[in-house]
């Protein structure tokens, strides 16, 4: 008989494409996970995944089963959420996904407020990139996610939390020639430092500064804004910094900030959840709290 555990292990294997990493994510041994996958294949009479030295590749039948398994696991999570929702707003466990360019700056603003306002809530935080969070949201691994959203997807509901303007950050020694309000073309004179590919903040910066020649972009495999800011502070270039960083208390005398001339570049930070989830009241309450925390955190001066 097929078990829910087997389906969850299968989805973990699809996410990690490696038995060892999937087992670690599921907090079981690799032999235990492999046994469950083999038993699932035997129950279905199908080969779902091909074991290869470099990882795992799913067969055509395996990809079909994955889609169905994802829907089943998400439906079970929604059933659990239905029971949880009847206990009251924002009580019990809530798995919240959040992207790395938001998490370090927004969480210090909202977690103390959550603890005071909803003491029975048990937030479980998951920080990773947008693509991974959307996949985990679809399968029920996270209940909701805080993202800098792009196009809406029909299976998810989205609630805008706040609009986060970008500022130009340069080394303090390079700021003297810049006006109080800079135009996008001004960035072309700088070596623009960006996060590595795969981060939505990189894509958003490039969309605004599209006139910057590719040759002028600094090659920087940074995975965090903190690393990029250190490069800027050392005089190696400029970057686009979200205002959220300022509202979280960023101050560094080595870095000067300038606002952009209208229309200012920005990103919209939103809360996203599965449309089938019965925890709408929880998500709407969380959205209101996040928006209020953003509004209450006055931005620091954009000078220097």
Secondary structure, DSSP 8 states (H G I E B T S, - for coil): ---HHHHHHHHHHHHHSSHHHHHHHHTS-HHHHHHHHHHHHHHHTS--EEEETTEEEE-HHHHHHHHHHHHHHHHHHHHHHHHHHTT-TT-EEEEEEE-HHHHHHHHHHHHHHHHHH-TTEEEEEEE--HHHHHHHHHHTSSSEEEEE--S--TTEEEEEEEEEEEEEEEEGGG-TTS-SEE-GGGGGGS-B----TT-HHHHHHHHHTTTS-GGGB------SHHHHHHHHHTTS-BEEEEHHHHHTT---TTEEEEEE-SS--EEEEEEEEETT-S-HHHHHHHHHHHHHHHHHS-------
